[in-house]
Amino acid sequence: MGIHRLRTEEPHAPAPQLSPARERLRQAITALDQAQCEAEAGTRPLRRLEQVTAEGEQLERELASFRCQDEVELGRWIAEGSIGARPQPSAATVAAQVRLVDLAADLRGVAAALPAAQAVHQASVASVTAAATERALALSLVAIEAAESVAAELTAQLNVALSLEARLHGLVAALGANPTNGCGGAAEKIDGLIRAAKSAAGVPRDTDAGRKLLDALAHNPSAEL
């Protein structure tokens, strides 16, 4: 008999704790997704009703066109002396009339159901709009939070750079403390190095970083700048 070793499932890592702003954004994303799904489901009945209405309107336009053609034929027959059999409605006219008669009950049903379907659709659109507004507000708060973290990092990096500059300025001050010792030239050169270093520093503005963050936050409340 073989020995079967039981495999124990590794516990899943707990989800990271979100800040209040990010938790609000998470809930807003979920609410918007739900509102959009409900709106799509609520729109389907309205689309079906509108399709029937559109079919009826198309048939009425076609019937009017066919009747116009029939009237032209009748007028020509009268103008030519009413010779022969009187022109009858065309097959297309008759078919359109029959289809409209068959569709009449459906059109009455559509007219009865349409107001309620439109009300449901309008309510779902309002829900989506409200949910989208809440997500946009929550997203802006998280963007501020993400910027605060990067701004703190910026302060730390600026302090590092300023401390290096301060050391160089200290050297310049020490060399220039006694102008008679011949070190003035060295102080001027070091001062020029400081200016050149500051002038050479610089990076292009990263516009993509902000856009990518906003795109990511629309679906992921944990995204960082």
Phi, psi and omega in degrees: 000129180285156179260119180265122179270127179284129178263122179269135179288135178288134181295141177288143177294137180297145178297141181298142179289125181270149174291164178304320180294318181287327175294320176298319179295319179301314179295322180293320178298315179297317181295321180293317178300316180294317180297321180292320178295316179294323179294319179296317179295322180286341181278334184302312178301320179296320179297318180297316179297318180294329177295318178295316178300316180296321179296317178297318180295321179295318179297320179296320178295317179296317180298319178299320179293316180296318179297322178298317178296320178298319180294326176296316179296319179296318178297320179295320180297318179294317182297330182271007174100014178055043181275133179084189183291144178294132180299135179256163177305141182293165178298324179295320179296314180298317181297319179294321178296316180297316180296321178293322177296316179296327184274350187302316180297319178297319181295323177293320177296320178298315181299325180286324185271340187299315181302317180294319179295321178294322179295318178297317180297315180296321178294321180292323177296319178296322178295318179296318180298316180295319180293322178294323178295318179295319179296319179298319179293314180296322179296320180295324178292321178291324177299320177297317180298316178296321179294324179299320179295315180291325178296323177295320176295321178299316179301316180298316181291323177296321178296323177297313180296319181292328178292323176295317178297321180296322178296319178294319178295326177296322178294319178298317180296319181294320180291328182269002182296328180234094184296346183272356183271003176081011182263004182299324180296320179295320180298318179295320179295318179294321177298322176294324177296322178298313181296319180295320180296317180292325180289326182283339182287143178154144177226152178294152179294131183267087181285335181292328183300315180293318180296317180296322179296313182296320177297318181290319182295337179297340181231341185229105183290351181266359183299148181236157178282000000 
